[in-house]
Structure formats: C-alpha cells, structure tokens
Amino acid sequence: MSGYPIVLVDLGNTPCAVIGGGEVAARKVAALRQAGARPVVISPALCEPLRRQAVAGEIDAVEREYRTGDLDGVRLVIAATDDPQTNEAVWREARAAGCLVNVVDDPARCNFYVPATVRRGALTVSVSTEGRSPLLARRIRQALEAQFDPAYEAYVDLLGELRPGVQEQIADPASRKQAWSALLDSNVLDLVRDGEIEAARQRAYKIVETFR
C-alpha cells in the first residue's frame, strides 16, 4: 500500500516531541525547526548541538528517560533512540493517542515517513521510498539539488508576485494557462540566475501583459 503525500503547515502550533538526544535526533530536530516547530526533546543525554539549542532556549529539553505520559498533548513524535524497548513504548503510546509517529529506521513502526527534501524558499521537492531505501532517496535528492539550484528561490517568489495579477486580469482560463506557459518557457529564470532580478521582473511582467 502506497502512502498519501502531504505537507504539514503551521507546525509552530503543533506540539512535537523527539525522543532521543543523539546526532540522528539532532537532524530530526533541525528539520522540525526549519518547518517552524519548537520540539520538546526527551533524553537523558544530549549531543552538543542539542545542548546548545537547549541552553539558547531554542528547544525545550527534558533530560531524563522517556516515560509513559510524555506524549500527552503531543501531535507529532519522532523516536530516535538506540533502545528498541523505548522505541516500542513510544510507538505504542503514540498510536494509542492518535499521534503522527515515526520510529527512525523502523518502517513497521511509522505512520508517516520523512522524505528526502530539497528546499528553495517556497519551493519544496521531496523524495520518498517509503522507508525501503533511504540511501536511494538521498541520492535522488542530491541530483535534484543540482537541477533546482538556489536561483529557484527568487524565481518562485517572482512567480508568486505575478500570480494575483494574472488571476485577476486574465479572465479566460486558456489564456491564463498560455501566460504561465510562456513565463515558464521564457528566459526569466536565466535572468534570475545571472542576478538580474529587476530585468527578470520586467521581462515577466511584459510577457503577462501580452495576454491581457
């Protein structure tokens, strides 16, 4: 059975927990923070990056072993410990509570997977093998990083800037589709790559103007 891909938004208002304090847990915490979450980390020991974040007040840390009841109110939990019994206890409590739960490197104890992801501002490209081959997903992500270079951040922002005007001023759906196609087939992205943002903007607006 294949999964149903979604993107969770507004994680700043979603209680999240990471069980474990090692390097793997630190990577999971970093990804959650990038998405706007402020996760609680529960572990008797914290690796240096997690300790720095806890001292700086960037994450909440509970420095002890996981206990039943620690997931009260939590909606998303990642178990990243090297203790199978702890991971199993987290899985059982999370499932009973209706949480989204991921036990690292244990696909049978996950109801969601964390895909390998390329982020360029508002552009997100994710790859998942549903836990079957994380290394393959990582290699595909590396190929996508080369294909979708950092210029895409400003490029997508420019397209977002244009969208309200295109939607409001080009009434015919077929003409709107043609306008977007013309934009995407133009040299606007090349201009952005060359650092000519204003020239890219002028070129984009000129293309849109021809379809009004």
Secondary structure, 3 states (H helix, E strand, C coil): CCCCCCCCCCHHHCCEEEECCCHHHHHHHHHHHHCCCCCEEECCCCCHHHHHHHHCCCCEEECCCCCCCCCCCCCEEEECCCCHHHHHHHHHHHHHHCCEEEECCCHHHECCCCCEEEEECCEEEEECCCCCCHHHHHHHHHHHHHHCCCHHHHHHHHHHHHHHHHHHHCCCHHHHHHHHHHHHHCCHHHHHHCCCHHHHHHHHHHHHHCCC
